[in-house]
Amino acid sequence: MGARSAEPLWTRDFLLATGVNLCAATVFYMLMTTLARYAAEEFGAGDALSGLAASMFIVGAIAARLVGGNLLELIGRRRTVVLAMTLFLLASVSYLPTTSLGLLLAERFVHGAAFGMTSTATITIAQSTIPPLRRSEGTGHFTLSNTVATGLGPFLGLTLIDVVGYPGLFWGAVALAAAGLAVGTGLRAPDLSLTTAERARLRRFRPRDTLAGEVVPITVFVGVIAAAYAAIITFLDSYANAEGLAVGAGAFFLVFAAVLFVARLVVGRIQDRRGDNVVLFPAIASLAVGFAALAFASNDIMVIVSAAFVGFGWGTILSSSQAIAVALVSPARLGSAVSTYYLAVDIGTGFGPALLGFAVTAVGYRNTYGLLAVVVLASAGLYHAVHGRDSSKTAAERDAR
């Protein structure tokens, strides 16, 4: 057991896959926070169409997730990264000559599809290199690239707009996409050796083949959590401005990212040694407390405190449940498991705001965050039903199955 646990984590392909993911995710967050404003200012789009310009990226990513697992194994993992990042680069370039809102929406869809394929491939490659006894630890470390991107992307996007305008924003996206493509070409990830029957099955693209059924139960739980988390991304700024809590909201994501970063350095190791439930149940409770703190926030300090609880809760749930998902499938189904997992995340974060908008209209921001605290706390029962009651297993026990 000691020898297995000492297997290296930061291998060459793991580092390169993490680098590609960092570049792609930074572009995602850089444009997600600025494209609605761009559509409004450049094309006179109203609120609905401006929001669509941002969210069409998610629609493209969802479409890619539906077929991504099969394509990944049919084309080859390294080749998929190179082809998807090439499309990602071309989509980034295409923003520069955009002359209409319709063209912008089409570009966002293609860009999102390229991102969906890229992230599916890089996550699959990274997961294939992680030693089984360090699965949760490795997943946490890999997803640090997303953590960095959540802070770096919006900062770069808003800074570039203020300093050099929208052309500079898009050239920045092009530069990052080119860097990601360059890093991706250095990958040497081995492809699966597929039989003729396996290739025929993958080419049929049936739902039961493109999605990993073993992963669906845990992804239902993740989808609910992602939809709740979408209320932070979508409504925090408006809520803070309405309640005079702008200072706290301004510091929210800095504290959120700092706590999330630290959590991912240590929680995965605990999960590998002590089991899934030891980290998942406290994370659910932490996220619920974070929403409750927002619901009752009367000053900026409470908003900042909520950021710490939300950062630990969301960050731990996202990385720990991903480690659970990939441990449920064989190496041959790894791509499908990753696609299925992130399909649930994309659906939750992509469509959650639309549903939560009705709640905000009906009961206001405070009551919506209060209701979400209850929903998140109740999700502990859902987690217990789909996974927790059968899983206090450590990584060694899972690997021994």
Secondary structure by P-SEA (a helix, b strand, c coil): cccccccccccaaaaaaaaaaaaaaaaaaaaaacaaaaaaaaccccaaaaaaaaaaaaaaaaaaaacaaaaaaaacaaaaaaaaaaaaaaaaaaacccccaaaaaaaaaaaaaaaaaaaaaaaaaaaaaccccaaaaaaaaaaaaaaaaacaaaaaaaaaaacccaaaaaaaaaaaaaaaaaaaaacccccccccaaaaaaaaaccccccccccaaaaaaaaaaaaaaaccccccaaaaaaaacaaaaaaaaaaaaaaaaaaaaacaaaaaacccccccaaaaaaaaaaaaaaaaacccaaaaaaaaaaaaaaaaaaaaaaaaaaaaaccccaaaaaaaaaaaaaaaaaacccccaaaaaacccaaaaaaaaaaaaaaaaaaaaaaccccccccaaaaaac
